[in-house]
Amino acid sequence: MQIDTVNEGGTLIAKTEGRVDGTNAREFQEALEGVIKDADHSVILDMEQLTYISSAGLRVILLIAKALERQDVKFGVCSLSDPIREIFDISGFDKVVNVSGSQSEALSAVQG
């Protein structure tokens, strides 16, 4: 699991790569907390290169979303592969977290 970040017009984009499961969920959480601590306006979690996410990983995303909400920072995820999108749909996460098909759609959602 790897996270790279870029700032796009005041929005922090965290690009995840690899797998997130019970063996590295804590590392995933610490890495996300580290990169979002300075976020002012909005954060997007780009999951295009994520190949797998377990319930432990979903829990981390929920914790991050709630933390950002308390800070009044907009949050969204984007570019989910079909299997990961299905996990979001089945678990109801698509009702809890703003899910966009692409990074540009996510940017419009959090900035607009």
C-alpha positions as CSV (number, residue, x, y, z in Angstrom):
1,M,0.0,0.0,0.0
2,Q,1.3,3.4,-1.0
3,I,-0.1,6.9,-0.8
4,D,1.1,9.8,-2.9
5,T,-0.3,13.3,-2.6
6,V,-0.7,16.3,-4.9
7,N,-2.4,19.7,-4.3
8,E,-4.8,20.7,-7.0
9,G,-6.2,24.2,-6.6
10,G,-6.4,24.0,-2.8
11,T,-7.6,20.4,-2.8
12,L,-5.4,17.7,-1.4
13,I,-5.5,14.6,-3.6
14,A,-4.2,11.4,-1.9
15,K,-3.6,8.6,-4.5
16,T,-3.7,5.2,-3.0
17,E,-2.1,2.1,-4.6
18,G,-2.1,-1.6,-3.7
19,R,-4.2,-3.4,-1.1
20,V,-5.7,-2.3,2.2
21,D,-6.7,-5.1,4.5
22,G,-6.4,-6.1,8.1
23,T,-2.6,-6.4,7.9
24,N,-2.0,-2.8,6.9
25,A,-5.2,-0.9,7.8
26,R,-3.4,0.8,10.8
27,E,-0.6,1.9,8.5
28,F,-3.1,3.1,6.0
29,Q,-4.9,5.2,8.7
30,E,-1.6,6.7,10.0
31,A,-0.5,7.6,6.5
32,L,-3.8,9.3,5.7
33,E,-3.9,11.1,9.0
34,G,-0.4,12.3,8.3
35,V,-1.2,13.7,4.8
36,I,-4.6,15.2,5.7
37,K,-3.5,17.0,8.9
38,D,-2.8,20.2,6.9
39,A,-5.8,20.1,4.6
40,D,-7.7,23.3,4.7
41,H,-10.5,23.1,2.1
42,S,-11.0,19.6,0.6
43,V,-9.5,16.2,0.3
44,I,-10.0,13.6,-2.4
45,L,-8.9,10.0,-2.0
46,D,-8.2,8.8,-5.5
47,M,-8.5,5.0,-5.5
48,E,-7.8,4.2,-9.1
49,Q,-4.7,2.1,-8.3
50,L,-6.2,0.4,-5.3
51,T,-6.6,-3.3,-6.0
52,Y,-8.4,-4.4,-2.8
53,I,-10.0,-3.0,0.3
54,S,-11.3,-4.9,3.3
55,S,-13.8,-3.9,6.0
56,A,-10.8,-2.7,8.0
57,G,-9.9,-0.3,5.2
58,L,-13.5,0.9,4.9
59,R,-13.4,1.6,8.6
60,V,-10.4,3.8,8.1
61,I,-12.1,5.8,5.3
62,L,-15.1,6.3,7.6
63,L,-12.9,7.5,10.4
64,I,-11.1,9.9,8.1
65,A,-14.4,11.2,6.6
66,K,-15.7,11.9,10.1
67,A,-12.5,13.6,11.2
68,L,-12.6,15.9,8.1
69,E,-16.3,16.6,8.6
70,R,-15.5,17.9,12.2
71,Q,-12.8,20.1,10.7
72,D,-15.4,21.4,8.0
73,V,-13.2,20.0,5.3
74,K,-15.0,18.5,2.3
75,F,-14.1,14.8,1.5
76,G,-14.7,12.5,-1.4
77,V,-13.3,9.4,-3.1
78,C,-13.0,8.8,-6.8
79,S,-11.9,6.4,-9.5
80,L,-13.0,3.2,-7.9
81,S,-12.5,0.0,-9.9
82,D,-15.6,-2.1,-10.5
83,P,-15.0,-4.6,-7.6
84,I,-14.2,-1.8,-5.1
85,R,-17.2,0.2,-6.3
86,E,-19.4,-2.9,-5.7
87,I,-18.0,-3.1,-2.1
88,F,-18.9,0.6,-1.6
89,D,-22.4,0.0,-3.0
90,I,-23.1,-3.2,-1.0
91,S,-21.8,-1.7,2.3
92,G,-23.7,1.5,1.8
93,F,-20.5,3.6,1.8
94,D,-21.7,5.3,-1.4
95,K,-24.4,6.9,0.9
96,V,-21.9,8.0,3.5
97,V,-19.0,9.2,1.4
98,N,-19.2,11.3,-1.8
99,V,-18.1,8.9,-4.6
100,S,-17.1,10.2,-8.0
101,G,-16.3,8.4,-11.2
102,S,-13.2,10.4,-12.0
103,Q,-10.7,12.8,-10.3
104,S,-12.2,15.8,-12.3
105,E,-15.7,14.9,-11.1
106,A,-14.5,14.7,-7.6
107,L,-12.7,18.1,-7.8
108,S,-16.0,19.6,-9.1
109,A,-17.9,18.0,-6.2
110,V,-15.7,19.2,-3.4
111,Q,-14.8,22.6,-4.8
112,G,-18.3,23.5,-6.1
